[in-house]
């Protein structure tokens, strides 16, 4: 058989398919359209996001064949997938890690587009469909967390429900719509299942289609150069001319970078998934198991952090209004500025804004992870008292150390770096507060501390104040001496000091008033 | 005759429709010829039929989706066991099956609460949910405080707010004692507008 005949054999069915479908005519411009020569490594993040989305669909469909979307079985079915199905754990790990990777890539992609001013004319709708894609992906992440149906999922829904419940007038109805009833139960999981596997992926696929169509229509933006300003009336003509003259075909010239980057991402993903394994499921979704410490997944940790830092008086308003305002601002970005300079160096204010937003999200995420506002629930029973705080103490003072643990003070106060961070660390409390002040603070509370007056008898109070009054560095005087906050040349061994020396000095003079 | 004209109209209409749907070729609807009164009528008639059918079909669909928001779920009196389980002056953990539940709820239908016996015959029953964002609060007998692990809400033993972000005290169930048993009025997840 000669070469010509072989080509004919291959060509014929291809031509038949092309004749009936037009698939080649349709896809050729998708691959060969010209993109700016300057589109280099900055432009790979959108492709990576799309790759992770594809992985989500494939692994999600696979998981859908085994997952039981029922509140009574979901948790067990995940355990079954993890432990009994061959490589089931790997599939769940891929789905979980790829979801995180998609959120990260999307954020980087968005940041790049913002910093390069690529949202300006004529790509306003590229940006806006991107914003809706971001919201859809975050919704997928939240509903995906619910699919785990563990304690975090249950109480995470509780937090969501409590926020929705604060909506004025319709809060109750909206909460019922969200939960599918008056409690978190079977219908809740199934509602979120329908969202997670039908509605949101459908919306995401549609939005990706529109997003890509817009890219084809408007072209990929060039790397911004200072001085090359966007003028809507002349931009298209100039862009088309430049593409004609100096553009390169997307495939393979630009696509090869996407392929390299996506390849690296994919291999990293598989390694991460194989090494760290799937996310959860955590504890059984039994709301009577209350020894739990509910935390959201990472994409929402900054929100978890933010809601703990809001002032209680305006909390509800901020919780309900800020998402609406935030989304409105994101949508409005291309309308606020759709022409002019694109280069970061000519838009310093926008760069500062971007840096600020990123830093705020990172800082709030860190706050959420460390949760310094949360009591360490087992601090009182699990943490030892560091030896330097009991060494050489009198029995009364040591009794105070016991009361200090017993009354759960440690849940909110650190000693020697261990304990809650809700209140101040008490390692050096005696340099700041006199025994009288300590008595008042413990009895009456205040400054976000409960009053313990009713729960400690006078012997316990004497002991605890005796203990706390010894808590200061050996070379610093206690707060009963005026000006004690200044380093004083008193180097007396701490252990020999009576905790009650100098109580006659008025507390106010001692300048040891708590900063709270 | 009428069959013929119908067939013709259908053919033309279809050609326009199918093209518009696929390939992004931008197929445009054929202009409705104003002189063709029958076709104009058929178009309106078809639109009307679809509209009526759509509304009829939408009623159950929309009703199904928004049903939970419209339903009035009723709390019921739930038995928490003999009052002797709750010694005077103490706060004890109690669980019950939610009276509002569905067959697929599984463990989620279980509910926990804190029962405080103030003195013999006088109780306070607190919802497990923190008034801030609903996380489960834990009782600490030694300091007589409830603490929340999420954002650090703290409550005194009588449920009043002691510290942290909660805007109010713990939610309380209505209770009564009947035949030596403690009953609470339970069901709905507590929310800020109500006291369970």
Boltz contact constraints between the chains, C-beta under 6 A:
constraints:
  - contact:
      token1: [A, 70]
      token2: [B, 104]
      max_distance: 6.0
  - contact:
      token1: [A, 71]
      token2: [B, 104]
      max_distance: 6.0
  - contact:
      token1: [A, 71]
      token2: [B, 105]
      max_distance: 6.0
  - contact:
      token1: [A, 71]
      token2: [B, 106]
      max_distance: 6.0
  - contact:
      token1: [A, 71]
      token2: [B, 108]
      max_distance: 6.0
  - contact:
      token1: [A, 72]
      token2: [B, 104]
      max_distance: 6.0
  - contact:
      token1: [A, 72]
      token2: [B, 106]
      max_distance: 6.0
  - contact:
      token1: [A, 155]
      token2: [B, 135]
      max_distance: 6.0
  - contact:
      token1: [A, 158]
      token2: [B, 134]
      max_distance: 6.0
  - contact:
      token1: [A, 159]
      token2: [B, 133]
      max_distance: 6.0
  - contact:
      token1: [A, 159]
      token2: [B, 134]
      max_distance: 6.0
  - contact:
      token1: [A, 162]
      token2: [B, 133]
      max_distance: 6.0
  - contact:
      token1: [A, 162]
      token2: [B, 134]
      max_distance: 6.0
  - contact:
      token1: [A, 165]
      token2: [B, 191]
      max_distance: 6.0
  - contact:
      token1: [A, 173]
      token2: [B, 69]
      max_distance: 6.0
  - contact:
      token1: [A, 176]
      token2: [B, 68]
      max_distance: 6.0
  - contact:
      token1: [A, 176]
      token2: [B, 69]
      max_distance: 6.0
  - contact:
      token1: [A, 177]
      token2: [B, 68]
      max_distance: 6.0
  - contact:
      token1: [A, 177]
      token2: [B, 69]
      max_distance: 6.0
  - contact:
      token1: [A, 180]
      token2: [B, 68]
      max_distance: 6.0
  - contact:
      token1: [A, 181]
      token2: [B, 68]
      max_distance: 6.0
  - contact:
      token1: [A, 182]
      token2: [B, 73]
      max_distance: 6.0
  - contact:
      token1: [A, 182]
      token2: [B, 100]
      max_distance: 6.0
  - contact:
      token1: [A, 182]
      token2: [B, 188]
      max_distance: 6.0
  - contact:
      token1: [A, 183]
      token2: [B, 98]
      max_distance: 6.0
  - contact:
      token1: [A, 183]
      token2: [B, 189]
      max_distance: 6.0
  - contact:
      token1: [A, 184]
      token2: [B, 108]
      max_distance: 6.0
  - contact:
      token1: [A, 185]
      token2: [B, 102]
      max_distance: 6.0
  - contact:
      token1: [A, 185]
      token2: [B, 105]
      max_distance: 6.0
  - contact:
      token1: [A, 185]
      token2: [B, 108]
      max_distance: 6.0
  - contact:
      token1: [A, 186]
      token2: [B, 102]
      max_distance: 6.0
  - contact:
      token1: [A, 186]
      token2: [B, 104]
      max_distance: 6.0
  - contact:
      token1: [A, 186]
      token2: [B, 105]
      max_distance: 6.0
  - contact:
      token1: [A, 285]
      token2: [B, 107]
      max_distance: 6.0
  - contact:
      token1: [A, 285]
      token2: [B, 108]
      max_distance: 6.0
  - contact:
      token1: [A, 286]
      token2: [B, 107]
      max_distance: 6.0
  - contact:
      token1: [A, 286]
      token2: [B, 110]
      max_distance: 6.0
  - contact:
      token1: [A, 287]
      token2: [B, 110]
      max_distance: 6.0
  - contact:
      token1: [A, 288]
      token2: [B, 95]
      max_distance: 6.0
  - contact:
      token1: [A, 288]
      token2: [B, 110]
      max_distance: 6.0
  - contact:
      token1: [A, 288]
      token2: [B, 112]
      max_distance: 6.0
  - contact:
      token1: [A, 290]
      token2: [B, 112]
      max_distance: 6.0
  - contact:
      token1: [A, 290]
      token2: [B, 136]
      max_distance: 6.0
  - contact:
      token1: [A, 293]
      token2: [B, 149]
      max_distance: 6.0
  - contact:
      token1: [A, 294]
      token2: [B, 135]
      max_distance: 6.0
  - contact:
      token1: [A, 294]
      token2: [B, 150]
      max_distance: 6.0
  - contact:
      token1: [A, 308]
      token2: [B, 151]
      max_distance: 6.0
  - contact:
      token1: [A, 312]
      token2: [B, 165]
      max_distance: 6.0
  - contact:
      token1: [A, 312]
      token2: [B, 167]
      max_distance: 6.0
  - contact:
      token1: [A, 373]
      token2: [B, 151]
      max_distance: 6.0
  - contact:
      token1: [A, 373]
      token2: [B, 152]
      max_distance: 6.0
  - contact:
      token1: [A, 374]
      token2: [B, 149]
      max_distance: 6.0
  - contact:
      token1: [A, 374]
      token2: [B, 152]
      max_distance: 6.0
  - contact:
      token1: [A, 375]
      token2: [B, 147]
      max_distance: 6.0
  - contact:
      token1: [A, 375]
      token2: [B, 152]
      max_distance: 6.0
  - contact:
      token1: [A, 377]
      token2: [B, 149]
      max_distance: 6.0
  - contact:
      token1: [A, 406]
      token2: [B, 142]
      max_distance: 6.0
  - contact:
      token1: [A, 407]
      token2: [B, 142]
      max_distance: 6.0
  - contact:
      token1: [A, 407]
      token2: [B, 143]
      max_distance: 6.0
  - contact:
      token1: [A, 408]
      token2: [B, 140]
      max_distance: 6.0
  - contact:
      token1: [A, 408]
      token2: [B, 143]
      max_distance: 6.0
  - contact:
      token1: [A, 422]
      token2: [B, 152]
      max_distance: 6.0
  - contact:
      token1: [A, 448]
      token2: [B, 163]
      max_distance: 6.0
  - contact:
      token1: [A, 450]
      token2: [B, 145]
      max_distance: 6.0
  - contact:
      token1: [A, 450]
      token2: [B, 154]
      max_distance: 6.0
  - contact:
      token1: [A, 450]
      token2: [B, 162]
      max_distance: 6.0
  - contact:
      token1: [A, 450]
      token2: [B, 163]
      max_distance: 6.0
  - contact:
      token1: [A, 455]
      token2: [B, 143]
      max_distance: 6.0
  - contact:
      token1: [A, 455]
      token2: [B, 144]
      max_distance: 6.0
